[in-house]
Amino acid sequence: MSQSVEHVLIVGAGLAGLRTAEELRRAGYEGELTLIGDEDRAPYDRPPLSKQFVRGQTDDTALRPVEFYAEQRIDLRLGTAVTGVDTAARQVTLADGSTLDYDQLVLATGLRPRRIPGLPEATGVHVLRSHADAARLRAHLTEARQAVVVGGGFIGCELAASFRAHGVAVTLVEPQPTPLAAALGTEVGELVARLHRAEGVDVRCGTGVAGLLVEDDAVRGVRCSDGSTLDADLVVIGIGSIPATDWLAGSGIPLADPAEGGGVISDETGRTAVDGVWAVGDVAAWPHRSGRNKRVEHWTNAGEQAKTLACALLGAELPPPQVSYVWSDQYDLKIQVLGLPASADEVRIIEDQGRKFLAHYFRSGELVAVVGAGMTGKVMKMRARLTETQPVS
């Protein structure tokens, strides 16, 4: 272990930031460790926000109990925004004007929700990223009757399922040919659309949102780009997220092209081109087997990256690469994605049992990913094969 590191400062108190702090302690780091977050809430788990939390089935989303931070000697600073960094002085500036020195800086600031330009502010229109977003949405859901979910990605599909469980009529609007087309391709996307239609969701693909119908400052409907109009007293915009990197302007820390997903450019251990600066989690653009640096917005990816980064920062042996894994709970099914599928891959539907299905993805004749709904055992048994052919750092 390097003995020169006396203070590691982690900016971003989400999953990736917390896991990095945990992995540093686990790897034997004994120095000062500061975890800064701009929210007032201690690190919490985001996946339940669109499912159990918004449905009112749980209030507890904390990743660790309060006493954990003192036990691990993690200086947790909440409600503290970092507004800039001087990498030469190894110092960050906080929103109140004060500064904080560091030896090693880990960027784990995550994402902020993308919004549709030009839409008016109105009661009943929501985005979902933070715990506060989810709390507002849950409160509104108790009175909602007709919801429009804009965006058929994982969050949009999960919210559609949660709203249906609440008895709310739901229309899912997605500009792509199917839900999850960008992530899983249209063949599997059509199977997901079939699942939602069977649950009563009005799935409308190939159209977007042109505007909102607002009356007395409250949303009353959505105007679609195909000319149709949808009644709604609840609208959720779930069209993706943007890396939270604005505060890095002028720092000299290299950022990826926003057209290719943006994020902080890092090597395969999270190290950036600026000495003493690292990046992890949703904000980090690590090397990808496509040949480009690319962000991967997966819950499990944050933990794997944190483990690798902590070992590299301390000069310890790196852990073996792992196959990417993500899941999404929709209705009574767990949709699992093992590996990194691309929309251009060849897709073979191995099993189609109506609600349940299993698909294999091939690239240049080689298996690169497996996706299944309600097929947990059959998906996970392919991990070893994917590890041999397509390890993901």
N, C-alpha and C positions, 0 to 999 in steps of 0.2 A: 504493500500500500504506500502511496505517496504521502510523506509526512509534511509536505509544504502546504497542504490545503487546510486552512484554519476556519474558513467560513464559506459554506455553500448557501447561496441564496436562490430559492426557487420562486419564480414569479408565476402565479397561477395555482390556486388551491382547489383544483378539480381532481379527477381521478389520476391523471398522469402526474400531476405535481405531488400528490400524496404518495402514490406508488414509488416515485423516485426517492422521496424522503425515507420511506420504509426500506427500500432496497439499499440505500446508502448505509443506514444503520445495520441492516442485516449483513452487509459486506464488511462491517467492522469500522466504519467511519465514526470517530469519536469527537470530531470538531463541532464548531457552532453550525447550526442548521436552522435556517429561517424559511418559512413557507408563508407567502403573501397572497391574499386573495381580495378582490375588490367587492365581493359580496359579504354581507354580514353573517352569513350562515357558514358553519364549519363544513368541510368537504363532504359532499353527498353524492349518492348514486343517481345518475341521470336516466338509465333505462326504465325504472319504475314510473317516471313522471308521466309518460304517455300511456301507461297501463294501470297498474294497481293504484297509484297515487291519484291520478285524475278521476278514477272511478270511485274514489273514497274508500278503498279497501285497506289502505295503509297510510299512516302519517310519518312513519319512521323511514327516512331515506339516508340517514347518516352512514358514512362509510366506516367510521370508527367512533367509539364512545369518547366523550370529552376528556376523560382522564388519560387517554392514550397519548396525547401530545406531550403532557408533562412527563409521563413515564419514559417516553422515547427522546426526551429533551429536544423537542421540536418547537421552536418559537413560532407559533401560529398567529399571524396578524391579519385580522379580518377587517372588512370595510376600508381597505387601504389600496387605492389605485396607484399603480406605477405609471408615471407619465413620460419618462425618458431614461436613457442610459448613456453614460460616458464610458466607453470600453477602454479608453486609454487610462483613465483614472480608476477604472473598476469600481464604478459607483452608479447607483440608480437614484433617480429623483422621484419623490412621492408627490401626490396631489396637493399636500399641504405645504409643499416647498422644501421639506426636509430631504436629506440625502441618506443613503445607506451604502456602506462599502461592502465589497465581496471579494473573495478569491476566485470562486467559480460561480458562474451565473447559469441557471437552467431556465429556459423559456418554456412555459407550459400553460400559456394563456388561452389555449383552446379556440373557440369559434364564437361568432355572433350571428344571429339569424339574418338571412337575406330577406329583403322586403321588395315588394313590387312598387316601382316608382310611380308617383302620382295618385296612389290610392288615398282617399281622405281618412282622417282619424275618425273613428266612430266606436261607440259602445258595442261590444259584441264581436269585435275583430281582434284576433289574437295571433301571436307567434308563440312557439314553445322552444325554449332553450334552458332557461333558469328555473329554479324552484319557485321564485316569485311569479314567473309566467304561468307555471303549472297551477299554482294556488288560485290565481285569477281565473284561469280556465275552468278549474273544478267548481268554483263558486258560480260561474255562469252556467255551467252544464246542468245544474239542478233545475234551472228554469227553461232551458232550451227545448225547442220542439223540432226545429229543422236546421241541420248543420250542413255547411259546405266546407269540405276539406280541399284546399288547393295544394296539389302536389302529391303524387303517388309514389313517393319514396318510402323508406322503412317507417319514418315517423308518421307520415300521412296515413299509411295503411294501418299502423297500430292505433292511431287516434280514431280512424273510421270504425275499427273493431270495438274500441272502448265506448264510443258513442252509441253504437248499436246495442251493446250490452246494457246501456242506460235507457234504451227504448227510444232514442232519438232517431228521426229519419235523417239519412246521410246521403249526400251526393259527393262523390270523389271526382275532382277535376284534374286531369293530367294531360299536358300538351303532347307527351310521347304516345306512341301507339298502344302501350299497355302500362299498367303500374310496374314499377321496378325495372323498366326496360333498360335504363342506363346502367343499372347495377347487375342485372341478371339476364338481360336479353329478352326479346319479345316472346320466345317460345315459353319460357318459364313465367314471364310476366303475364301471359294469357291465362296460365293456370292459377295465378294469384288473383287475377280479375274474376275468374270463374268462382273462386272461393268467396270473394266479397259479394258478388251478385247473388250467390246462394243464400247469403246472410241478409239480403234485402238492401244492399248498398246500390245506389244508382251510379254506376261507374261510367264516366264520360271521358273518353280519351281523344286525343287529337285536337283539343281545344284548350284555350287558356282563359285568363280573366282580363276583361277589358275595363271593368270598373265596378263600383259598388252602388247599390241603391240605399240611400240613407234618408231617414225621416226622424226628425226630432233628435238628431245627433246619435241615433242608433241604427245599426245596419238592419236592412229589411230584405236584402237580396243581392245577387251577384249577376252582373252582365258578362256573358262569355264572349270570346272572340269570334265564335261561330254565329253570333246574333241571338242566341237563346238567353233566357232569363231564368234564374233559379231563386225561389223564395228561400230566405234564411234569416234566422235570428241569432245565429252563431256562425262565424267564419274563422277558420284557422289557415294561416298562410304557412305552408311547410315546403318551401321551394329550395331548401338547402341552406348552407351557412358559409360564412366568409371568415378566414383566419383573422384572429385579433392581433394584428401587427402594426396598426396605425402608430402606436407609441414608439415604434422602432425607427421612425423616419429620421434620417440624418445620422443614424448610429453607425453606419458602415456594415451592419450585419446583413449579409446577402439574403434577398428574398426571391422566391420563385415567381415566375410570370403569373399574374392573376388569371390570364386566359387558360393556364394549365393547372389551375387550382390554388396557386399562391402558396404561402407558408414560408417558414424559415428553412433555407437550404442547409442540410446537414449531411455528414457522411453516415456510414452504416452503423456507427456507434452513437450518433446524435451530436457529434462534435461539429461546430460550424467553422468557417474559415477565419473567424476572429478568436484569438487566443483567450481561453477562459470562458467561452460562451458555448452553451449546448442547447439543444431543442428536443422536445419530447411530446408525444401525444398528437392530438388533432392539428396542432399548429405546425408540426414538424414535417418537412418534406425530405424524407430519407430516400436513399437510392432504391429504385424499383427495377424489376427485371425487364421492364419495357425500355430501359436505357435512360430514363428520365428520373429526376427526383420527384416524388409524388407523395402527397399526404394520404394516409389511410385512417378513416374515421371509424375505427372498430374499438369496442370496449376492451377486448382481450389484447389488441395491439398496443394499447397504452401501457399495460402491465409488462408485456414482453420488452418493449422499448425501454421502459424504466429500469428493468433488470440489466439490460445490456449497457445502458448509459452509466449506471452506477458502477459497474465493474470497470468500464473503460476509464471513467473519471478517476478511480482509485488505483488504476494500474493492475487490476486483478484479472484472472482468467475469464474470458467471455463465455457466456452460456451458449449452448448449441442453438442454431436457428430453429424456429418453430413455424409450422404451417399456420397461416392466417385463419382465424375462426370468428364467425359472428353469428348471432341468432336473433330472431324476431318472433315474439309471441303474438299471434293473431288468432282471436277466437279460442278454440280449444287446441290449436296446433302450434307447434314450435317449428318455425322455418329456420333451417340451419344452412350456413354457407361455409364450406371448408375449402381453403385455397382462395385465389383471387380471380374470379371469372371476369371476362370482358364481353361486351356486347357482340364483338366480332367473332367470338369462339364458335366452334361447331358444337351444337347442343344435341345430346341424345337423351330422350326421355326413356329411362330404364323401366320405371313403373309409373302407372297412372291409375290410381284407385278412386278417382273422383276428388275427394278432399285431400287425400294424401298422394304424394308423388315423390319421385326420385329422378334426378337428372345428373348426367356426367358432362363435363365440359372438356373439349379437346382443342389444342392449339398445335398446329403442325404435326398432327397425329399423336400428340402426347397428352395424357390426362393431366389437367391443371386445376380442376376444381370439381366439387361435388355439392349439389344443392338438394335438400330434401324437406318435405313438409310432413310431419308426423312419422318420420323415418329415422329416428335418433340413432338406433343401433347400426343401421345400414350406412348412414353417413359417417359415423365416427370410426367404423372399422376400416375406412379408406384412408385414415390419417397416415398410417405407416407407408402406404404406397405413395401418397403425395409427398411425404417427407423425403423419400428416395429420389423423386423426380423433380419436385419443385419446392425446395426449401425457401422460406421467406425470412430474411433477417429482421 
